[in-house]
Amino acid sequence: MDLPSTKPYLIRAIHEWCSDNGFTPYLSVTVDSRTVVPREYVRDGQIVLNIGHDATHRLLIGNDWIEFQARFGGVARDISVPVGTVTAIYARENGAGMAFDPEFADSSDDAGEVETAPDDDKTPPPSRPHLQRVK
């Protein structure tokens, strides 16, 4: 007897923990052919999504799919992510959360192949924010 995956339950639990403690839940996803996200924001086959209540509309974290609407560049977009492609859920503010191994669909020949936005040599790579002590 195959038991259902604990992954969607853990994702929902970390999301609730983040929300209850005033943190912003971020979802890291390996993008494959089934993933519906704005492709222009995909980098190296991955995307990070803010799934906080303030950033999403009609968020549904189901056992097989995570679906919601979010704004990208001011435009509302429908997002659909297979739970198997989630690689992490964590709080933006402190990085606390949980990482997972991605699972790919066996039936798709192009799983893992993703068209990403071309890297523009003129655009500097994004840098991490840093704190500076002011005296």
Secondary structure, DSSP 8 states (H G I E B T S, - for coil): -----SHHHHHHHHHHHHHHTT--EEEEEE--TT-BS-GGG-BTTEEEEE-STTTEEEEEE-SSEEEEEEEETTEEEEEEEEGGGEEEEEETTT--EEE------SS-TTTT--------TTS------------
